[in-house]
């Protein structure tokens, strides 16, 4: 039975991939030193890195390596693909299969990586006991400082999920600010920025994100772009930018960003449809009505931007118009909406009809009557409407 150390050429290719040294990796691949199975695994890694997760999955699923080490490697790569697709349960199954194979091979390095990935899967699934069990199993296979740092990062991520932000920040900054000699800096700095954001230290978070967003050679670049744009929008009080065309359409961060865009554009029903895709994919983390299972996630990027949008709709103490009138309905629609709404959405609710431009003139007349005959300001910004009470002139 061949051990991992016997796959010198394959291990060399993986090392170049992990270092993101694509020039040397391409030169190495051109020498035809890898077997068909080894080349397939490297190609799947590269497709996943490029965001072509479906292609990577389709390439790997029918592939059947004959060697146990390469079988375990296949499960590791598949787990990374499923993780990127937010299919954390499937990722966990792959990591468990890899663990079983590495046990047969007595491959301690493979066991550490797979137990580490498995504990991260269970953290994302909010399964505390399984997280703690597999974290401790990974701890049993620590051999290097880098192993230890990776395990610390997993623990920090979990502390953040359960709302212990200051504890998490103190631990991770001992690494990010205590030494420049650690690998996988992007992942550590991304986690630090996320915790700073949750603590509402926006300046410090944005400084880190501004640096990270320049790097296009990381598996977490799509998460980084999403978090950077949300942080920037909140910090500058500007509109959240549109999603880039190359963003993976079935990823967790696509659905989060997409939901916020629809909320921002005044279409909460479509926003909730996008959110329900997250609930379907990961019901252990996401709940209907833009809610989360873990307390720490109520401070995440989505939640804070959602609260920022909701804050635009100030409470109206009393609807001053005659019950049943269009002005009364208009005020109530925006009073009880948690976020600003588009004109088209308001028209559909106000007259109970599908939107048609024929209603635009009637809509604008209602808006003018509300402004003229009450102490309510109707504010239109970024093509959405919200209402606020006018400040008293005697204050």
N, C-alpha and C positions, 0 to 999 in steps of 0.2 A: 504494500500500500504506500504510494508516494506521499511524502509529507510536504508541507508548504515551502520548506527551505529548498526543495528540489525543483521548484518552478522559478528558476532564476530570471529567465527572460520575462515571464509574466509579472513577477514581483517588481522588476525594474520598470515595466510599463505602468503598473499601478502607482509606483512611487512618483514617476513623472506626472501622471494625471493628478495625484493629490497635491503636487507642488504647482499645478496649473502651468507647467512649462510645456505649452502646446507645440512650440517649435521643435524642441528635442523629442517630444513624444511622436510627432509626425515623422521625423527623421528615423526614429527607432522602428516605427511600424512599417516604414518603406523597405526595411531590410528583410522582411518576411521570416522573422525568427520565431513568431508565435504560431501555435497550432490553431486550427479552425475554431475550436472551443474557446481558447484564450482570447483570440481576436474578437469573437462575438461578445465576450464579457466586456472588453475594453470599449467596443463600439457602443454597447448599451449605456455604459457610463457616460460616454461623450454625448450621446443623444439626450440623456437625462440632463446633463449640464447645459445643453443648448435650449432646454425647455420643451423638447420633443418627447414628452413623457409617454404618450400613447404609442409612438413608434418604438421607443425603448422597450416598453412592456410587450408589444407584439413580437419583437425580436427575441425576447428572452423566454416567454412562456412556453413555446414549443421546443426550446433548446434543451437537450438532455446530455449534459456532460457525463462521461463514463467514470471519471475520477471523483472521489468523495470530496477532496479539497475544492475542486472546481464547482462541484454541486453546492457546497457551502457558500462559495463566492457568489454563485448565481443567486442564492437566497438573500445574501447581503445586498447585492445590487437591486434586486426586486424590492426589498424592504425600503431602500432609498427612493425608488420610483413611487411606491405606494405612499410613502411619507409626503412626497412632494404633491401627490394628488389628494392629500388629506385623508387617505384611507388608512387610518392608524391601526385599525383592527387587523387588516390584511398585512400591514407592515409587521405587526407583532407576530403573526403566524409565521411569516418568512424568517424572522429572527430566531424564533423557537426552533424551526427546522434546521437553521444554521448551527445553533447551539448543539443540537443532537449530533450533527455530523462532526463538529469540532471535538466533541467529547470522544467520539470513536477514534479520532486522529490524535487525541491528547495535545491539541493545538491551543496553548494557553493564550496566545495573542488573538486568535480568532474568537476564543471564548470571551475575552475581555471586551472586544469590539461589539460582539453580538449581545452580551448582557447589558452593556452600556446603551446600545440602541434600543433594546427591549424596555429598559427602565424609562427611557425617554418616550417611547410609544405609550406606555401606561400612564406616564405623567400627563401626556396630551389627552388621554382618554379619562383623566381624572380618577384613576383607580389607585388609591393611595397605598394599599397593602401590597399590591403587585409591583408598584414603583419601588417601595422600600425593599422588598425581597430581592428584586433583580439589581437594584443599586448595590446592595450588600454583596451579591454574588459577583458583580463586576469588581467590587473592591477587593475581593479575594484574589483577583488575577492582576492586580497592579504591579507593574515592573519598572515603570519609568515616571519621571516627573510629569511628562506629557500625559500619561495615563491618568495620573492623579488630578491634573488640571481639568481634563475632560470630565472626570467624575464630579469635580467641584462645580463645573458649569451646569451639569444636569441637576445637581442639588439646588443651585441658585435659581434656575428656571422654575423648579418646583416651589421654592419659597415665594417667588413672585406670584405664582398662580394662586397661592393661598393667602395672598395679601400682606406678606411679611417683607415689604419692599426695602425698608431700611436695613434689615438684616441681610437681605440679598445683595444690596448695593455695597455694604461694608465688605462682604466676602469677595465679590468679584473685583472690586477695585484694588484689593491686595495683589491681584494678578495683573490687571490692566495698567495700574499706576505704580506697581511695585517693581516691575521688571519688564524689560523689552525682549527678554529671551523666552518667548513662548510661541508655540505654533497655533495655527488656526485663529489668527488674530481677528479676522472678520466676524467669526461667530461670537467670540467673547465681547468685542466692542458693540456688536448688534444687540446682544443681551443687556449690556450696560446701558446703552441708549434707550432701550425699551423700559428698563426700570426707572431711569431718570424721567422719562416721559410720564410714567404712571405716578411718579411723585410730583408731577407738574413742574419739573425743572426744565422748561422748554429750551432755554438758551443752551444749556449744556448738552441736552439731547440732540438739538439741531446741529450743533458743532460736530458731533460724532457722525450723524447721518450724512452731513454734507461731504464728509470725507469718504464714507463707505459707498455712497451712491455712485462714485466715480469708477468703482471696480465692477467690471462686467464678467468676471471669471469665477463666480461663486454660485453654488446651488441656492443660496439664500438671497440672491440679488432681487428677486421679485418681491419678497417680503420687505427687504430694505427699501425698495422704491415706494411701495405702498406706505410704509411707516414714515418715510421721509416726507412724502407729499402731504400726509395728514398733519404731521408736526408743523410743517411749513405753513399750511393753511391756517391752523389755529394760532400760531405765533404771529403771523402777519395780518390776521383777520381778513383773509382773502378766500375766494372760492376754491374749492378742491378741484384740481386739474383732472382732465379726462384720462381714462386708462389707456396706456400705450398699446399699440396694435399687436405687439409680440408677446403680450402678457398671456400666460396659460389660462385658457377659458374655463377650465374645470377645477382650478386651484382654490384653496381656502381664501387666499388674499384677493383673488379676483372677485369672489362673491361678496367679501367684506367691502371692498372698494366700490363695486357695482351698487350695492345697497345704499352706501353713503351718497353716491352720485344721484340716485333716484330720490333719496330723501332731500338732498340739497336742491334738486330741481322741482321739488313740490309734488312728487308722485309716490306717496307712501305705500299704496297698494302694490305697485310693481316692486318697490324696495323690499317689501315683506316677502314677495314671491322669491326674490333672489336670496333673501335670508333663509327661507325654508329649505333651500338647497344645502345650506350649511347644517341645518337641523337634521336633514335626512342623512347627510354624509357622516356627521359626528354628533349623535344625540347625547353623548356623554359630556359634551362641552357646551353645545348651543341649545337654547330653548326657544319656543315661539315668542313672538312679540319683542324681538330684539333683546332677549334676556340670555344670561349665562348661568352655568351651574356653579362655577367657582367665584368666590368673592373678589379675588384679585383681578379677574377679567372685567369687572365693572369700572376699572380704571384704565383699560386698554385703549388703543387708538380709536377703535370704532366707537366705544362708549363715550369717550370724551368728546369726539366730534359730534356725535348724536346729541349730547347734552348742550353742546355749543349751538347747534341748530335749534333745539327746543327753547333755548334762552331768548331767542329772537321773538318768540311769541309771549309777550307779557300777559299776565292774567288781567282780564277785564272784569272788574268787580260786579258790574250790572249791565245787562243788555237793555239800552234805553228805548228800543223800538217796539212797536206793537207786535205782539205775538202772532206769528203766521205770515207777517209781511216779508217781502224779499230782503229788506234791510235787516230785519231780525234774523232771518235764516243765514244771511251772509256773515253777520257778526258771530253767530253760534258756530258756523262751520269752522271759522278760523280760531274762535275761542277754545274749541274742544279739539282742534288739531294740534298734535304735539310738535309739528314742524310747519314752516311756511309751505304754501301750496301754489301750484301753477294755476293760471287762469282757467285752463281747460278742465282741470279737476274740480275747481270751484263751480264752474258752470254745470257740469254733470250732476253735482250734488244739489245745486240750488234749484234747477228746473227738472231734475230727474230725467234727463235725456242724454243720449250720446252727444259728445261735443260736436258743434257745428259753428263755423265763423259767423253764421247768421245771428248768434246770440251775443256776439262781442259787444255791440252797441248797447244792448240792454244791460250787460254786465257793467260796463263803464258808467252807466247812469246810476246803478245801485251803489257803486263805489263813491261817486260824487255825492249822493244823498247821505251816505254814512259820514263822509268827511264834513259836510255842510251842517248836518243836523244833530251832531253829537260831539262828545269830548274824546272821540276815538280817532287816532291817526291810522290811516291805511297806508302801509309802506310797501313799495315794490322795489325789490332788489334781486338782481340775477334772475329776472323773469319769474320770480315767485312773490307771493303776497303774504304779509303778516300784519297784525294789528297791535297797537299800543295805546294806552290811555295818555291823553295830552296832560302835560304837567300843569298844575293850577297856576294861574297868573299871580295868585296871592302868596305862593310859597317862595 
